[in-house]
Amino acid sequence: MRIAIHAVDGATMFHLSVPQMVFDEVRRLRIAPWETVLFADREGSVRTFEGYTIGDVRGPEAAADADLVVVPTWVDDGRPVGPVLTRVLLDAHERGAMIAGLCLGALVVAEVGLLDGRAAVTHWQAAAGMSARHPAIAVDSAALYLDLGDVLTSAGTASGLDACLHVVRSRLGAEAANRVARSLVVAPHREGGQAQYIERPLPADPADDRVARASAWALEHLEEELGVHRLAAAALMSRRSFVRAFREATGTTPAAWVRSRRLDEARRLLESTDLPIDRIAADCGFGTPVTLRQNFAQAFGSTPSGYRRRFGTG
């Protein structure tokens, strides 16, 4: 897959590096021969927010055959989206390439008209402005990223990592995304959304360590009953205190977190083993193949058998 990443004067080094780090790691780990290229409205160089100059930036023609065009950020100085970038994005979308607007890059995707009548997410500080400027867009101020199939948008800053790992996961499977995440030392999939970061700093609470210990214990006992009472006991906390501390730490409920971890393990087993579906259902704590199938379809839009046919290497 060929990925074209747009660079603009004033962008931060971090935003420019996120898609390159994730997608280049796919090639470095020899998972797939993905290729990234950095392009701008004209060939030459760009100057970052930190004052560094990045040279050898390609011109817009570099995106002409890209399977994915990424706008990793934008500058919050009222600068309009120029005709060159507009044409690159519209042409790429028309020929079937995916368009990704990460963080403030989602504003660019909105400006060129690819999000009208649809849902999108951007940095929480820009969400209100995006809603006001584009009332036809349903702006989600809580999600980390939203994948519409042809267009992907993500929330602020580090959420670009989540979105890029999601691309790896959707194209190459969960095991590939997990390998990339482990290599980069980041979480392969974060729970919750950016709502937990909106002007509400997480408390420096010793209970967070107990939540982490209970979560680690749960990962070793996925096949068992993992109700809130057992997780709270593992954390040495009352049920009520544990639920409150867990939501503060993760942005989600214990039940939702356990279900997601069980689904992650089910995907891993479907990809890497030939275990029968009923065995996987039992080992992951779903009990029956029917329960596994229902949860799997709801989460991934596929049956376990269909997922195995697509990504299985066992």
N, C-alpha and C positions, 0 to 999 in steps of 0.2 A: 504494500500500500504506500502511496506517495502522499505526504502531508505538507502543505504549504502554510507557513506561519507568517502573519503580517507583522511588520515592525514599523513603528512610527516614532518620530522625534519626541522625546519627553517620556517615553515608556520606561518603567522600572526594569532593572535587570531581572528581578525575580519573576515578573509576569512573562517576560520574553523567554526565560529559561524553563518554565514549568512544562509546556508541551514538548519542548526539545528533550528534556530529561526523561520524561515518561516514554515517549515514542522511540527515542534513540536507544533506550534501554532494551526495548523489544529486540532490536537488531543486535545490540551488544551481547545479549544473552542467547542469541541465535534461536530465538523463538520464531521469528518471521523476518523476512528481508524488508522491513519498513524503512522508508527514507524520508527525511525531513529537509526542507529548504526554507530559508528565511528570505522574504521578499518585501519590497516597499513600493510606493507609487512610482519610484524611479530607481534605477540601478545606482549603486554607490555605497553610502554609509548612512547610519543614523546615530544620533547622540542621545544617550539615555538620560533619565532624570538624575542619576548619580554623577553625570558628567563624563562618562566613558563613551568612546566612539567605537561603534561596531562596523567593521568594514566588510567588503565583499558581499554586500546585500544585493540580492538579485532584483530584477525589475518585475513588473506585474506578469510578464509572460511566463515566469516560473510557476505560476499557479494554474496555467492553462490546462495541464493534464493531471492536476491533483485530485485524489479521491476524497480528501478532507481539507478544507480551508479553514484555518483557525485565526480568529482575531483575538489575541490573548489579553488585550486591554485597550483602553483609549485614554485620551488626556482630558481632564476635566477643566478645560479652559474655554469652552464654548466653540471650539474649532469644529467646523462642519465636516461631514464625511464627503470627501472629494469625489469627482466623477470617475476617477480611475479605480479606486477601491470599490465604489458602487458597482461598476461594470464587472469587475472581477468576481464579486460575490454573486451577482445576478446570473452571470454566465455559468459559473460553477454550479449553482443551484439548478439551473435549467438543464444542464447535461447530466444531473443526477448525483453530483458530489454532495457530501454532507458539509454543512456550514456550522462552525462552532464559535460562539461569542462568549468568552470567558470574562468574568468580572465585568468591568465597564465595556468590554468588547460587545456585550449584549446590546448596549445602546446603539452600536454601529449596525448590528443585524436588524434592530428595530427601525432605524432610520432608512434603511434601504427597502423596507416594506415586507420582509420575510416573516414577520411575526404578527401581522394584522389579523385580528380575530382569533388569536391563539394565546397560549400561556407562555410565560417566560420568567426568568429570574435574573437578578443582577445583584450587585453589592447593596446591602440594606440601606446604605446612606444615599444611594441613587434611585431606590425603588419608587419613592414618592414622585420624584421628578420625571421618571420614566412613565409612570401612570398618568401624570398630568399632560405630558407631551404626546402620549400615545394612548388615548382612552380606549382604543379598540383592543389593546393588549391586556390580558389578565395577568397582572404582575404578581407573582408569588413571592412574598417577602420572607418565607421560611425555608424553602427547599435549598439544598446544597447544589443541585443541578436538575435540569429538566431535559429529557430526551424526547423530541417529537418525531424521531425517525430521520427526517431530513435536516432538522435544525436542532442544535444542542446549545443550551445556555447554562451558565453556572453563576453562583453567588461570588462573594468577595474573595480575592487574593488566593489563599490556600485551597479554596474549593475547586480551583482549576485542577489541582492534583486529583481530587475525587472524580471530576468530570473526565479527565484524560484516562484514568484507570478504568472508568466505566466504558470508554471506547475500546480499550484493550479487552475488557471482560466480554463485551457484546460481540466483538469480532473474533476473538481467539479463545474465549472461555475463562472460567474462574481461575483455573490453575495457572494460566499464563499471567493473569492480573496479579495473582498472589505472589508469583515469582518476581515480577517487576516491583511490587510493593515491598517485598522483603529485601530486595537488592537496594532499594532507595531508602529503606528503613522508615516507611510510612504505613499507616493503616490501609489495608486493601479495601475496606469499606467502612465508612463512618456512619454511625446512627445519628438520628436527629437531624437538625437543619441549622441554618444560620440564625434562626430565632434565638438560639441560646447565646448568641454573641451580640445581640442588639442591645447596647447600652445596659448590659446586665452582667458585670463581671462575675465569674464563678467564685464562690467563697473559698477561702483558704481553710478548708475544713478537714480535720483528720479523718472524718468519715469517708473521704474519697479513697483513702488507702484501703479501707475495709470493703468498699464497693469493688475496687480492683481485685482484691483477693477473692471475693465471692464470685466475680466474673470469671477469673482464672479457674477456680474450682468447678464452675458450671461447665466450662469447655471440656473438662475431663470426665464429665458425667452426663453428656447429652442424651444418652439412652435412658436415663432415669427420669422420674417425675421431678420436675423443676418448678414447682409452684413458688410463689413469693415467700411462703413461710420457710421453705428450705433454703432459699437464697439468703433471706434475712438471718437465718440461723448460722449459715456459713460466714456471714459478715459479723456475727455476734452483735446484732442490732435488733431492735423491735421491728415488727413488720411495717408500721407506719413510718418510722424514721428511715428505714431502708428504702422504701418506695420514694420518699422525698429526696434522699441523698442520691439515689440512682438516677432520678430524672435530672437533678442538678448536674450530675457528672456526665451523663450521656445524652440528655435531651429526649429520651424516650422512656417507655415503661419496661419493667423487667420482662413481662410476657412478650412484648414485641421484640426485644433484644434476643431472648432465647429462641424465638421462632426464626429470626434472621440467621442466628448462628447455626441452627439445625439445618436450615436451607443451604447455607454455605458448605456444611459438611456433606450434605446430600449431593451437592454439585461436584464436590471433590471426588467422592466415591463413584459417581456416575462417569466422571471423566477418566479416572485412573484405575478403576477396577472392573471386574466382570461379575461382581456380586449381584445376585438377583434383587429385584426391586423390593420384595418383601423383607429381605435381610437389611437393605439400606434403610427402609422405613423404620425397622426395629432399632437398628444401631444409632439412628439419628433422633430417636425419641418420638417419632410420629405414630408408632404403634402399628398401623395398618397401611397397606399400599394406597388405599382409598384416601386416607387423611393426607399422606404425602402428596398424592396426585393433586388433590384440591388446593393445598397450600402452594405447591410448586407452580401450578397453572396460574393462580392468582398473582404470584410474585413475578413470574418470568414469562407468562404467556405461552408456555410450552408444557408438554407432558414430560415426566422423567425419561421415558423411553425415547421421545423425540429429541430431548436434550442430549442423551447419550449417543444417539446416531450422529448428531452434529459435532460433538466435542469429544466423544470418548476415545481414549487411547489405550484402554486396558487390554 
